[in-house]
């Protein structure tokens, strides 16, 4: 089970995820951000409540980066547990997203 919430604060989009971030989150994750991202300057994905991810979550994060304009630093992943940081590094996500 997972929960995905989002809010826009000015030109910043914040997406918060709890539970398992996997393929079952696909629809909710893609609905958490607008299709027109031209007014969004920065995106924060908060993984504070996430214990595990799978390869589909990595794909979703990279898809978000592409939709956001493919700029390094435009998407930041925060509150990332050590095991998830390791998976993101192995998946080379850290080349595209700031992971904290």
C-alpha positions as CSV (number, residue, x, y, z in Angstrom):
1,X,0.0,0.0,0.0
2,X,1.2,3.5,-0.8
3,X,0.0,7.0,-0.6
4,X,1.1,9.9,-2.8
5,X,0.3,13.5,-2.1
6,X,1.3,16.6,-4.0
7,X,1.1,20.3,-3.5
8,X,2.3,23.3,-5.5
9,X,3.8,26.2,-3.5
10,X,4.3,29.0,-6.0
11,X,6.7,27.5,-8.6
12,X,7.7,24.6,-6.4
13,X,6.0,21.1,-6.6
14,X,6.3,18.8,-3.6
15,X,5.4,15.1,-4.0
16,X,5.3,13.1,-0.8
17,X,5.2,9.3,-0.9
18,X,4.6,6.8,1.9
19,X,4.7,3.0,1.8
20,X,6.3,1.0,-0.9
21,X,7.3,2.9,-4.0
22,X,6.8,0.4,-6.8
23,X,4.7,-0.3,-9.9
24,X,1.5,-0.1,-7.9
25,X,2.2,3.6,-7.5
26,X,2.5,4.3,-11.2
27,X,-0.9,5.9,-11.8
28,X,-1.0,7.9,-8.6
29,X,2.6,9.1,-9.1
30,X,1.9,10.4,-12.6
31,X,-1.3,12.1,-11.4
32,X,0.7,13.9,-8.7
33,X,2.2,16.3,-11.1
34,X,0.7,18.5,-13.8
35,X,1.1,17.7,-17.5
36,X,2.2,21.3,-18.1
37,X,5.4,21.8,-16.1
38,X,6.4,25.2,-17.6
39,X,5.5,27.1,-14.4
40,X,7.3,24.6,-12.1
41,X,10.9,25.7,-11.3
42,X,11.7,23.0,-8.8
43,X,10.3,19.6,-7.8
44,X,10.9,17.9,-4.4
45,X,10.1,14.2,-4.0
46,X,9.9,13.4,-0.3
47,X,10.6,9.7,0.4
48,X,10.5,10.0,4.2
49,X,7.8,7.4,4.5
50,X,9.2,5.0,1.9
51,X,10.9,1.8,3.1
52,X,11.7,0.2,-0.3
53,X,11.6,0.9,-4.0
54,X,11.9,-1.2,-7.1
55,X,13.1,-0.6,-10.6
56,X,9.8,0.9,-11.7
57,X,10.1,3.6,-9.1
58,X,13.5,4.5,-10.6
59,X,11.8,4.7,-14.0
60,X,9.1,6.9,-12.6
61,X,11.7,9.3,-11.1
62,X,13.5,9.5,-14.3
63,X,10.3,10.1,-16.2
64,X,9.5,13.0,-13.9
65,X,13.0,14.4,-14.6
66,X,12.3,14.2,-18.3
67,X,8.9,15.9,-18.0
68,X,10.5,18.6,-15.8
69,X,12.9,19.5,-18.6
70,X,15.9,17.3,-18.0
71,X,17.8,19.8,-15.9
72,X,20.2,18.6,-13.2
73,X,19.0,20.1,-9.9
74,X,15.4,20.7,-10.9
75,X,14.3,17.5,-9.1
76,X,15.5,16.8,-5.6
77,X,14.7,13.5,-3.8
78,X,14.8,14.1,0.0
79,X,14.6,12.0,3.2
80,X,16.0,9.0,1.4
81,X,17.0,6.0,3.5
82,X,20.5,4.6,3.0
83,X,19.3,1.4,1.2
84,X,17.3,3.5,-1.2
85,X,20.2,5.9,-1.9
86,X,22.3,2.9,-2.7
87,X,19.7,1.6,-5.2
88,X,19.4,5.1,-6.8
89,X,23.2,5.3,-7.1
90,X,23.4,1.9,-8.7
91,X,20.6,2.8,-11.1
92,X,22.6,6.0,-12.0
93,X,19.7,8.2,-11.0
94,X,22.1,10.4,-9.0
95,X,23.5,11.6,-12.4
96,X,20.2,13.3,-13.1
97,X,18.5,14.0,-9.7
98,X,19.8,15.5,-6.5
99,X,19.4,12.7,-3.9
100,X,19.6,13.7,-0.2
